[in-house]
Amino acid sequence: METKYNIVKQAIKSKILDGSFQPHQKISSESELMKQFGVSRHTVRLALGDLVNDGLLYREQGAGTFCADRTKIERSSATKTKNIGIITTYISDYIFPSIIRGAESYLSKHGYNVTLFSTNNDHGNEKRILENILTQPLDGVIIEPTKSAIANPNINYYLNLERKKIPYIMLNAFYDELEPLSLTIDDEKGGYLQTEHLIKLGHRNIVGFFKNDDIQGIKRMKGYIKAHRNHGVLINPNYIINYKTIEKTTKPIEALSQLLSIDNVDRPTGIVCYNDELAVLLLDVIRGKNLRVPNDLSIVGFDDSFMAKVSEVKLTTIQHPKSKMGERAASIILNMVHEANYQLKGASDTKESIVFEPKLILRNSTKALR
């Protein structure tokens, strides 16, 4: 259980780091903080004392306590450390090690250290990481957004990065309201290619599984819908399955199991998956129903991850640039860091964001419908 002292300290620290308290702004008095948090004067003094020692606040005798201006200190220190932060939703899972290796390899060749952070696709974790980043010297940050389809509660922290002139770029997705430089794959086109492939093979009952708290899933679903429309194929509304990150190992499995229990012409013959990780999970459901891929069901993944080739069924999937994306991100962030007259103006005024073209990789998980 968090102590009262830590609650007070963290609340003030968060307001400093998200920019709510500006440099040299006077913060609430001890009495006001006591009333606000319902704590003793001793607790308030302990919290403020720690923040003064951390260099986040300073005191002026007889005037009060003020927010420190750390900008010059941080920029000077960052120049010496040659350190780049990388924030991803996951570090050791799925395609993320390849992305990180690509970036880390390039950065190390150019004499930079890398500090890795994982949000686990959770906004609370993202907040803690951004607070950490804003209190340590970093030259720049490569970021994969957390739950990019949902309004982000941590936007102020990113705005504070901009105020401090710390360059950042985003991978796989981006927060639209910030309009940052970004490296993404054309997710809508990828979803279109997945679906069109099955339609061209004669499939009409195609189930689509899309994670809807990340913008990638929203865009892939858009591609799925567009492919149906362009080819004049009606969509059964029950065939679009949306799920959140927290549901990724439960809801899709339950939904497919139910759909495959239908014993009539409406039973699906094709499946479009948000990614390869999901496709491999669904292969177990299909086996459990004594059905075979691709004889009874065709299935298409996304990302061309290592998982696409580990099963006896080799997945037809969409190629993701992975390590190439990481390397390109590292190259761009160093260019931004090295610009002596760098001023953050937004993506349209500096360099162009990069969108990688998706490519369908054909393997043995799909076949023409008889």
C-alpha positions in Angstrom: 0.0 0.0 0.0 1.4 3.4 -1.0 2.3 5.7 1.9 0.7 9.2 2.3 4.1 10.7 1.9 4.5 9.0 -1.5 1.0 10.0 -2.6 1.8 13.7 -2.0 5.2 13.5 -3.6 4.0 11.6 -6.7 1.0 14.0 -7.2 3.3 17.1 -7.1 5.9 15.4 -9.2 3.4 14.4 -11.9 2.2 18.1 -12.2 5.8 19.2 -12.6 6.6 16.5 -15.3 3.4 16.9 -17.3 4.0 20.7 -17.4 1.1 21.7 -15.2 3.6 23.5 -13.0 5.9 25.7 -15.1 9.5 26.6 -14.2 9.6 29.2 -11.4 5.9 28.8 -10.7 5.0 28.9 -7.0 3.3 25.8 -5.8 0.6 25.5 -3.0 1.6 26.3 0.5 2.2 23.6 3.1 -1.2 24.4 4.7 -3.0 24.2 1.4 -1.3 20.8 0.6 -2.2 19.5 4.1 -5.8 20.4 3.4 -5.7 19.0 -0.2 -4.3 15.6 0.8 -5.6 15.3 4.3 -2.1 14.8 5.8 0.1 16.3 8.5 2.6 19.1 8.0 5.4 16.6 8.6 4.3 14.5 5.7 4.1 17.5 3.4 7.5 18.7 4.4 9.0 15.2 3.8 7.5 15.1 0.3 8.6 18.7 -0.6 12.1 18.0 0.9 12.6 15.0 -1.4 11.5 16.9 -4.5 13.9 19.8 -3.6 16.7 17.2 -3.2 15.7 15.7 -6.6 16.1 19.1 -8.2 12.4 19.4 -9.1 11.6 22.2 -6.6 13.5 25.0 -4.9 12.8 27.1 -1.9 13.1 30.8 -1.4 13.2 32.0 2.2 10.0 33.8 3.1 8.6 33.5 -0.4 7.6 29.8 -0.7 8.4 26.7 -2.8 8.8 26.9 -6.6 9.1 24.6 -9.6 12.7 24.4 -10.7 13.8 25.0 -14.3 15.8 21.9 -15.3 15.9 22.5 -19.0 19.5 23.7 -19.2 20.8 21.1 -16.9 19.0 18.3 -18.7 20.1 19.3 -22.2 23.8 19.7 -21.1 23.7 16.3 -19.4 22.0 14.7 -22.3 24.8 15.8 -24.7 27.3 13.9 -22.6 25.4 10.7 -22.2 24.5 9.9 -25.8 21.5 8.0 -24.7 18.3 7.2 -26.7 15.1 5.9 -25.0 12.9 3.3 -26.7 9.4 2.8 -25.4 7.4 -0.2 -26.8 4.2 -1.8 -25.7 6.2 -5.1 -25.2 10.0 -5.9 -25.2 10.4 -9.7 -25.3 7.2 -10.7 -27.1 6.2 -11.3 -30.7 7.8 -8.9 -33.3 9.2 -6.4 -30.8 12.6 -8.0 -30.2 13.3 -7.6 -34.0 12.2 -3.9 -34.0 14.3 -3.2 -31.0 17.4 -5.1 -32.4 17.2 -3.0 -35.6 17.2 0.2 -33.6 19.7 -0.8 -31.0 22.2 -2.1 -33.6 22.1 1.2 -35.5 22.4 3.3 -32.4 25.3 1.3 -30.9 27.2 1.6 -34.2 26.9 5.4 -33.8 28.1 5.4 -30.2 24.7 5.7 -28.5 23.4 3.8 -25.5 19.8 2.6 -25.4 17.4 2.5 -22.5 14.4 0.2 -23.0 10.9 0.7 -21.5 7.8 -1.4 -21.8 4.3 -0.1 -21.2 2.6 -3.5 -21.5 0.0 -1.5 -23.5 -1.2 0.3 -20.3 -1.6 4.0 -19.9 -0.6 3.9 -16.2 2.7 2.3 -17.1 3.2 4.8 -19.9 2.7 7.7 -17.5 5.3 6.3 -15.1 7.8 5.8 -18.0 7.3 9.3 -19.3 7.9 10.7 -15.8 11.1 8.6 -15.6 12.2 9.9 -19.0 11.6 13.5 -18.1 13.8 13.2 -15.1 16.8 11.6 -16.8 19.1 12.9 -19.5 18.1 11.5 -23.0 18.9 12.9 -26.4 15.7 11.5 -28.0 13.0 8.9 -27.7 11.6 6.3 -30.1 8.0 5.5 -29.0 5.4 2.9 -29.8 2.1 4.4 -28.6 0.0 2.7 -26.0 -3.7 2.0 -26.9 -3.4 4.4 -29.8 -7.1 4.2 -30.7 -8.1 5.6 -27.3 -7.9 9.2 -26.2 -4.5 9.3 -24.4 -4.5 10.7 -20.8 -0.7 11.4 -21.0 -0.6 13.9 -23.9 0.7 16.6 -21.5 3.9 14.6 -21.0 4.5 14.5 -24.7 3.9 18.2 -24.9 6.5 18.6 -22.1 9.0 16.6 -24.2 8.4 19.2 -26.9 8.8 22.1 -24.6 12.1 20.7 -23.4 13.2 20.2 -27.1 13.6 16.5 -26.7 12.9 15.0 -30.1 10.7 11.9 -30.4 9.2 9.8 -33.2 6.5 7.1 -33.1 6.4 3.5 -34.4 3.6 1.3 -35.7 1.0 4.0 -34.8 0.9 7.6 -33.6 -1.2 9.9 -31.4 -3.1 11.8 -34.1 -3.6 15.0 -32.0 0.2 15.4 -31.7 1.0 14.9 -35.5 4.5 13.5 -34.7 7.0 12.1 -37.1 6.1 8.4 -37.4 7.0 5.1 -39.1 4.0 2.9 -39.8 2.9 0.2 -42.1 -0.2 0.9 -44.3 -2.5 -1.1 -42.0 -5.6 -0.4 -44.0 -4.0 -1.7 -47.2 -2.7 -4.7 -45.2 -6.2 -5.6 -44.0 -7.5 -5.1 -47.6 -4.8 -7.5 -49.0 -5.6 -10.1 -46.3 -9.3 -10.0 -47.2 -9.0 -9.7 -50.9 -6.8 -12.8 -51.1 -9.6 -14.9 -49.5 -12.3 -13.3 -51.6 -10.3 -14.1 -54.8 -10.0 -17.7 -53.6 -13.8 -17.9 -53.6 -14.5 -17.3 -49.9 -17.6 -15.3 -48.9 -18.1 -16.1 -45.2 -15.0 -14.4 -43.9 -14.6 -13.6 -40.2 -12.4 -10.7 -39.2 -10.7 -10.4 -35.8 -9.5 -6.9 -34.9 -8.0 -5.4 -31.8 -9.8 -2.1 -31.4 -7.8 -0.3 -28.7 -4.9 0.1 -31.1 -5.3 2.1 -34.2 -3.7 -0.6 -36.3 -6.7 -2.8 -35.6 -9.2 -0.1 -36.6 -7.4 0.5 -39.9 -7.1 -3.2 -40.7 -10.8 -3.6 -40.1 -11.4 -0.7 -42.5 -9.4 -2.6 -45.1 -11.4 -5.7 -44.5 -14.7 -3.8 -45.0 -13.4 -2.0 -48.1 -12.3 -5.2 -49.7 -15.7 -6.7 -49.3 -17.4 -3.6 -50.7 -15.0 -3.3 -53.7 -15.6 -7.0 -54.6 -19.4 -6.8 -54.0 -19.4 -9.3 -51.1 -21.9 -8.7 -48.3 -20.5 -8.8 -44.7 -22.4 -10.7 -42.0 -22.3 -8.3 -39.0 -21.6 -11.2 -36.7 -18.4 -11.8 -38.6 -16.6 -8.7 -37.3 -15.1 -9.5 -33.9 -13.6 -6.6 -32.0 -11.6 -7.2 -28.8 -9.4 -5.2 -26.5 -5.8 -6.0 -25.4 -7.0 -7.4 -22.1 -9.3 -9.8 -24.0 -6.8 -11.0 -26.6 -6.5 -14.5 -25.2 -10.2 -15.0 -24.4 -12.8 -13.2 -26.5 -11.5 -14.2 -30.0 -11.3 -17.9 -28.9 -14.8 -17.9 -27.5 -16.2 -16.1 -30.6 -14.6 -18.5 -33.1 -15.6 -21.5 -31.1 -19.2 -20.3 -31.2 -19.1 -19.5 -34.9 -17.6 -22.9 -35.8 -20.5 -24.6 -33.9 -22.9 -23.4 -36.6 -23.7 -26.4 -38.8 -25.0 -24.7 -41.9 -24.0 -22.7 -44.9 -23.4 -19.6 -42.7 -20.4 -21.2 -41.0 -17.2 -19.3 -41.9 -14.7 -20.6 -44.4 -12.1 -17.9 -44.1 -10.5 -16.0 -41.2 -8.6 -12.6 -41.3 -6.6 -12.1 -38.1 -5.3 -8.9 -36.5 -1.8 -10.6 -36.2 0.0 -13.9 -36.4 -0.1 -14.3 -32.6 -3.9 -14.4 -32.8 -3.8 -16.7 -35.8 -1.8 -19.3 -33.9 -4.2 -19.1 -31.0 -7.1 -19.7 -33.3 -5.4 -22.7 -34.9 -5.9 -24.5 -31.6 -9.6 -23.7 -31.7 -9.9 -25.1 -35.2 -8.1 -28.3 -34.3 -10.4 -28.6 -31.3 -13.4 -28.7 -33.7 -11.7 -31.4 -35.8 -11.3 -29.1 -38.7 -8.3 -28.7 -40.9 -6.4 -25.7 -42.3 -6.6 -25.0 -45.2 -9.0 -27.8 -46.3 -11.9 -26.7 -44.0 -10.8 -23.2 -43.1 -8.4 -20.7 -44.6 -6.7 -18.3 -42.3 -4.5 -15.2 -42.9 -2.2 -13.6 -40.3 -0.4 -10.2 -40.2 3.2 -9.3 -39.5 5.1 -12.3 -40.9 6.5 -13.0 -37.4 8.5 -16.0 -36.4 5.1 -17.5 -35.3 4.0 -17.7 -38.9 6.4 -20.6 -39.4 6.5 -22.5 -36.1 3.3 -24.5 -36.5 2.8 -27.3 -39.0 0.5 -24.8 -40.7 2.6 -22.1 -42.2 0.7 -18.9 -42.2 -0.2 -16.8 -45.2 0.4 -13.3 -43.7 1.3 -9.7 -44.3 4.9 -8.7 -44.2 6.0 -6.2 -41.5 9.3 -4.4 -41.8 10.3 -5.1 -38.2 14.1 -4.7 -37.9 14.2 -2.4 -40.9 11.6 -0.2 -39.2 13.7 -0.1 -36.0 16.9 0.8 -37.9 15.1 3.5 -39.9 13.7 5.0 -36.7 17.1 5.1 -35.1 18.5 6.8 -38.2 15.8 9.5 -38.1 16.0 10.2 -34.4 19.8 10.7 -34.7 19.3 13.1 -37.5 16.9 15.0 -35.4 19.3 15.0 -32.4 22.2 16.1 -34.6 20.4 19.1 -36.1 22.1 22.0 -34.4 19.3 24.3 -35.0 16.6 21.7 -34.3 13.3 23.1 -33.3 10.2 20.9 -33.0 7.7 22.2 -35.5 5.7 19.2 -36.3 6.0 16.4 -38.9 4.9 18.6 -41.8 7.6 21.2 -41.2 10.6 18.8 -40.7 10.9 15.4 -42.4 8.2 13.3 -43.9 6.7 10.4 -41.9 7.3 7.0 -43.4 4.6 4.5 -44.4 5.9 1.1 -45.4 4.0 -0.8 -48.1 2.4 -4.1 -46.9 3.1 -7.3 -48.9 1.2 -10.6 -48.8 3.3 -13.6 -48.1 1.7 -16.8 -49.4 2.1 -20.0 -47.5 -0.1 -23.1 -46.9 -2.8 -21.7 -44.6 -5.1 -20.7 -47.5 -6.6 -22.4 -50.5 -9.4 -21.9 -53.0 -12.9 -22.8 -51.9 -14.3 -25.8 -53.7 
